Every structure is written in C-alpha cells, then in structure tokens.
Amino acid sequence: MERKAKETGKVSATDQANDLKREFRRLYGRDARIYRAPGRVNLIGEHTDYNDGFVMPAAIGFSTWVALAPRDDRKLSIYSENFSERFESDLSGINGKGARASAAAHWIDYVCGVAVTLERAGYALSGGDMLIRGEVPIGSGLSSSAAVEVAVGYALLEASGHTVDRMELAKLCQRAENEYVGMRCGIMDQFISCCGQAGRAMLLDCRSLDYRSLPLPGDARLVVCNTMVKHELASGEYNRRRAECEAGVRRLARLLPCLRALRDVTLADFELYGSELPEVVYRRCRHVIGENARVMDAAAALEGNDLAAFGRLMGESHRSLSDDYQVSCDELNLLVELASRVEGVYGARMMGGGFGGCVINLVAAESVAGFERVVARGYEQATGRAPEIYVCDTAEGVERL
Ligand code: GLA
C-alpha cells in the first residue's frame, strides 16, 4: 500500500482556530481567545544547550493550541482533547506544590508548573477556562512539552493583562519544566517555540541567548522519521548525562580556572587536558565540545548553501551521540542507516533527548517521495512497526490568532 507522509501545517491556522472556538463554545458556553505555540526540529547541536553551548532549531508547523476565556476567581478549568481529561484547580491551591517525586510526568504538570512559575516570578494570574489541543506528536522528540508550556504561559499572561516578553517566557517555561516536572532540560525547546521564524532556522547561543536567523535551502526539505518508540529510561538518562557533564566541568576547572561550562573548553584544551577525566565523563565531554564546533561549521555551511557539508556534519553528530554520548538506540540507528542508502539525502541524525523519538533528515525536494518509500519499508520490515514520517514546514513562534 502506498504510504503518505504527514505534512505539517496541512490544516490552515484559521480553520484550526475556528474549530477550536466552536469546540470551546460547546464545552464552556462562551467565547475564547485562541493561542498557538509550535513544536520544533533541531538541525544540529544536541545536548549542548544545558552546557551553555550552541543549537540550531527551527519551529515547525505542528502546534499546541490553547483556547482560553479568562475568569476572575483564580480558578483554572482545563480540558485536554488529546487525553480526554478535565482538570480543575484553584491557583492558590496548586501554588505550593513542587515537582513530582517520581514517575512519568502528566500533562497537567506542564500546565500547572507554568502557572505556578509565572506567579512565583511575580505575574499575578486571574485564572481561566481552557481547552488544549496538541498536534505535536507526544513523546517523539518534537517538543510537545515545550509547545504546551509556551502556549499556556502566553495565554495565561495575556489573559491576565501582562505584556509578554518572549525571552522571559522561554526562561520561565524552562524553569517550570526543571522545577515542577523534574526534567533538567536546557532552554532550546522553549526558546524556539517563543522566538521561531517561518522559513528560517536559528543559531542560538544558549549562554547569552543571542541568536542569528539562518536561511533554509529552498530545494531541500526537513523530513522527520518517528521511530514510534520511547524507551523508559529516557528522562533518567537525560538528567544523568547532565550530571556527567557537570562532573567534567568540575574536573577540568582545576586545570582551566576560568571554565564555567563545557562551552568554554576548546578542542585544543580538550586534547591537552581531557586525559585527566574518567572514561565515561571523557566521552560525554568529547561529544559536547565537538558538537559545539559542528554547529558553528554547520551554520557556515548553511549560509554558503553547502548542503553536502551540512549533511556530513549531521552524520558526525549522530555518530558522536551514539558512540560517545550513548543516547541513541537500535531504532534510531536503523533509521539513520536506511536514510544513508537513499539518493538525495544530504544527512540524517537522531534528534532531541534520545532513546527513541525521531530522526531528522535533510532531503533534496525531488527525492522525498522515494525516501519515504524506502525508509518506511525498511523500518517496517526490520522492526514490525510502521514509522510516521513528517515533511516539516517551518512556522512562527507563539502567537495569539
Ligand atoms: C530535550 C531537551 C532540550 C535539549 C535536547 C537535547 O529536547 O528538552 O533542552 O537538551 O533534549 O539536545
């Protein structure tokens, strides 16, 4: 059977907004304002953000949508379409709760975490009736969580009469995920969901938060293949990698006193001093330091429209994530390997935290259909699972429609 890739942005924003308005009226019997925040891809620069390093994300045409009507009694009434669940709370009641001690995070944690964090930062909220609809595939490494946080945060702030500073919102949403969900993520996902630009990728310095917008090639597409698996250890291993990087910084700082993060270590420094590190920490640091250099080279390649060079850097990034950082898995490696056999693929690499989720491919526009056939068939034959394939359009950051 012929398989068709999903294309992001297929339902127009206006149609989606109108549909949400109707649904909200049916649920709550009144009118709502509509907000949207996008998921993201990351072209290169993985596990560098929490090391004060460089990343290259782009916001994509899958969004989380929020319909909200303000209330003045500090109550939140929230309905999630994806989970068919309703949650009601009083902002004063949820205020004191910290991160869940264990287990997987629940969608409510992201919503309440943002509300609590905004209030703690001094933004008094009025409460609201809310309907949430997510288009970003959940748990796939396309940042469905950041999209929820940013859409909810933006909606709550606006509905409570605050002006929204996008950079500040990104930082507060990251804090919510760190402190309330217990995932020690970096700033990349929330930042691009706030500040993304349609048609462009972003070179972001995760220390200064300076960024440069980069052109995307007109004759190549960003194609994302979803393994459809998420191995259980993902979030525990994520926090462990972060701790290993911090251990590397502590050791190297004895030799390089100005060092604050792995971002400050050059490849030359690492050749000199890396041997002081225990084996595992050495490998983690080698990945991060090499990846930062690859991001800068990749930005130059993109600006020079050298897609072959860009693709090679993607391949190196994947090998480093797999061998040194050890966050890949069989399914991700298989998708990368299958992609390498297809004509017209410039590069492929795992994306996001790892242990499942998605591979991002840069594919010549005319080769997308062939790519999809070969990769989907190969993956299904080897694993018995059909991958989902998304041909991604880029999108603007969070907005009210
Ligand atoms: C997840 C985190 C990001 C980033 C990536 C890995 O997506 O949310 O902050 O660390 O993993 O690059």
Residues whose N, C-alpha, C, O or C-beta is under 5 A from the ligand:
A	BS01	GLA	G45 E46 H47 T48 D49 C185 G186 I187 M188 D189 G352 G353
